[in-house]
Every structure is written in C-alpha cells, then in structure tokens.
Amino acid sequence: MLDRECTPGDVVRMKKPHPCGSDLWEVTRTGMDIGIKCRGCGHFVMMPRRKFMKMAKEIVTEK
C-alpha cells in the first residue's frame, strides 16, 4: 500500500504483474478514479482510487 498520493507521470510498481509480464504502470490521470498505463504493452486501465492504493506497491520514479 502506498504511503502518499501519486501524480500524473509517476511510475508505480503494482503487487501483481500484468499478463504481458510487466509490473510497472505509469499514472496518467488522477481524481476519483486513477488512470494507469502499462509500461510493457501500453494497455490503459481506469480503477477506483481505493483499489489502486491497495494494489500499488511502491513509486519507482516520480515526476
């Protein structure tokens, strides 16, 4: 679980890898829902903030 808020442009490591094999995601949108894009295949996902904060492991790079 993350200890702080993310901003667009941050790269986040998730607990479970995407089916393409990458566990790195770039935050593209914040608000009630968080938009993230897979760094491996480019797949875009929107998820509720609460679920994102639970699934995110760490911030790898900050913008």
TIKEMI-58034 format. One record per residue (C-alpha): residue number from 1; residue in three letters; x, y, z. Coordinates in pm, whole numbers, m for minus. Layout:
REM residues N
SITE    k    r       x       y       z
SITE  NUM  ALA       X       Y       Z
...
//
This chain:
REM residues 63
SITE    k    r       x       y       z
SITE    1  MET       0       0       0
SITE    2  LEU     129     344     m91
SITE    3  ASP     212     593     181
SITE    4  ARG     144     902     m32
SITE    5  GLU     m60    1025    m326
SITE    6  CYS      53     979    m686
SITE    7  THR      62    1246    m953
SITE    8  PRO      36    1206   m1332
SITE    9  GLY     373    1100   m1471
SITE   10  ASP     475     884   m1172
SITE   11  VAL     573     522   m1244
SITE   12  VAL     428     276    m993
SITE   13  ARG     510     m90    m924
SITE   14  MET     195    m295    m867
SITE   15  LYS     169    m607    m647
SITE   16  LYS      51    m832    m933
SITE   17  PRO     208    m824   m1282
SITE   18  HIS       2    m753   m1593
SITE   19  PRO     m50   m1057   m1823
SITE   20  CYS     219    m912   m2054
SITE   21  GLY     472    m964   m1770
SITE   22  SER     535    m604   m1666
SITE   23  ASP     453    m482   m1315
SITE   24  LEU     534    m116   m1391
SITE   25  TRP     250     127   m1465
SITE   26  GLU     252     500   m1544
SITE   27  VAL     m10     716   m1375
SITE   28  THR    m185     919   m1646
SITE   29  ARG    m487    1058   m1463
SITE   30  THR    m588    1122   m1101
SITE   31  GLY    m916    1208    m935
SITE   32  MET   m1195     984    m804
SITE   33  ASP   m1059     719   m1042
SITE   34  ILE    m693     663   m1129
SITE   35  GLY    m588     608   m1490
SITE   36  ILE    m278     393   m1538
SITE   37  LYS     m96     270   m1849
SITE   38  CYS     113     m48   m1861
SITE   39  ARG     481      25   m1935
SITE   40  GLY     513    m314   m2110
SITE   41  CYS     229    m322   m2362
SITE   42  GLY      58      19   m2330
SITE   43  HIS    m276    m117   m2202
SITE   44  PHE    m481     157   m2028
SITE   45  VAL    m691      88   m1717
SITE   46  MET    m915     307   m1500
SITE   47  MET    m973     196   m1141
SITE   48  PRO   m1118     346    m824
SITE   49  ARG    m865     530    m607
SITE   50  ARG    m922     297    m309
SITE   51  LYS    m847     m15    m517
SITE   52  PHE    m540     149    m674
SITE   53  MET    m396     248    m336
SITE   54  LYS    m443    m110    m214
SITE   55  MET    m286    m272    m525
SITE   56  ALA      12     m35    m564
SITE   57  LYS     335    m149    m403
SITE   58  GLU     575     144    m447
SITE   59  ILE     651     453    m653
SITE   60  VAL     952     377    m873
SITE   61  THR    1005     720   m1028
SITE   62  GLU     841    1050    m950
SITE   63  LYS     769    1325   m1196
//
